Amino acid sequence: MDSISAMVGRAMPGKSPLKPGRDYLHHRLLNIGVSNNVYVATMPLLHAFLVVVGLVGNHLHTPTPIMFWAFVMLVIGHYFLTPRIISQNWSGHIQAS
């Protein structure tokens, strides 16, 4: 999800989507003062949550198009909301260890 967002963010202004950069969520969080330890502790929890959502959707026989479009909306939300949230300088609200 973050890779898709980073690639789209590079391609929009005409840059190569495969060019390396510091526009991934990990680098953005490091830039505002979040430590690697906090990042490594929280990201698996977020990923586990998304896996559980997918498993529950599968168990409830949620139609594939609904699951797909929900994921697309999640990626779009990530693309537009993450930079805004981080640019609001939440570094004072995040405990860096």
C-alpha positions as CSV (number, residue, x, y, z in Angstrom):
1,M,0.0,0.0,0.0
2,D,2.8,2.4,0.9
3,S,4.8,1.4,-2.2
4,I,1.8,2.1,-4.4
5,S,1.3,5.5,-2.8
6,A,5.0,6.4,-3.1
7,M,5.1,5.4,-6.8
8,V,1.9,7.3,-7.7
9,G,3.3,10.3,-5.8
10,R,6.4,10.2,-7.9
11,A,4.7,9.6,-11.2
12,M,2.2,12.4,-10.8
13,P,4.8,15.2,-11.3
14,G,6.5,13.2,-14.1
15,K,9.3,11.5,-12.1
16,S,10.2,7.9,-12.5
17,P,8.0,5.8,-10.1
18,L,11.0,3.4,-9.7
19,K,13.4,6.0,-8.6
20,P,14.4,5.6,-4.9
21,G,13.4,8.3,-2.5
22,R,12.5,9.1,1.1
23,D,8.8,9.4,0.5
24,Y,7.8,6.2,2.1
25,L,5.9,6.3,5.4
26,H,8.9,4.9,7.3
27,H,11.1,7.8,6.2
28,R,8.4,10.4,6.8
29,L,8.0,9.2,10.3
30,L,11.7,9.2,10.9
31,N,11.8,12.8,9.6
32,I,9.4,13.9,12.4
33,G,11.3,12.2,15.1
34,V,9.7,8.7,15.4
35,S,12.4,6.2,16.2
36,N,12.9,2.9,14.4
37,N,11.9,1.0,17.5
38,V,8.5,2.7,17.6
39,Y,8.0,2.2,13.9
40,V,9.0,-1.5,14.0
41,A,6.7,-2.0,17.0
42,T,3.6,-0.4,15.5
43,M,3.7,-1.3,11.8
44,P,3.3,-5.1,12.4
45,L,0.2,-4.3,14.5
46,L,-1.3,-2.2,11.7
47,H,-0.5,-5.0,9.2
48,A,-2.0,-7.6,11.5
49,F,-5.2,-5.5,11.8
50,L,-5.5,-5.3,8.0
51,V,-4.9,-9.1,7.7
52,V,-7.7,-9.7,10.3
53,V,-10.0,-7.4,8.4
54,G,-9.3,-9.4,5.2
55,L,-9.8,-12.7,7.0
56,V,-13.1,-11.6,8.5
57,G,-14.3,-10.3,5.1
58,N,-13.4,-13.7,3.6
59,H,-15.1,-15.6,6.4
60,L,-18.3,-13.5,6.0
61,H,-18.1,-14.2,2.2
62,T,-17.9,-10.5,1.4
63,P,-18.0,-10.2,-2.4
64,T,-14.5,-9.7,-4.0
65,P,-15.4,-6.4,-5.7
66,I,-16.3,-4.9,-2.3
67,M,-13.1,-6.1,-0.7
68,F,-11.1,-4.8,-3.7
69,W,-12.7,-1.3,-3.7
70,A,-12.4,-1.1,0.0
71,F,-8.6,-1.7,-0.5
72,V,-8.5,0.9,-3.3
73,M,-10.2,3.4,-1.0
74,L,-7.7,2.6,1.8
75,V,-4.8,3.3,-0.6
76,I,-6.3,6.5,-1.8
77,G,-6.9,7.6,1.8
78,H,-3.3,6.7,2.6
79,Y,-2.1,8.7,-0.4
80,F,-4.0,11.9,0.5
81,L,-4.2,11.8,4.3
82,T,-0.7,10.6,5.4
83,P,1.2,13.7,4.1
84,R,-1.4,16.0,5.7
85,I,-1.3,14.2,9.1
86,I,2.5,14.2,9.1
87,S,2.8,17.8,7.9
88,Q,0.7,18.9,10.9
89,N,3.8,18.2,13.0
90,W,2.5,15.4,15.1
91,S,6.0,14.8,16.4
92,G,5.1,16.3,19.7
93,H,2.2,13.8,20.1
94,I,4.3,10.7,19.2
95,Q,6.6,9.2,21.8
96,A,9.9,8.4,20.2
97,S,12.0,5.8,22.0
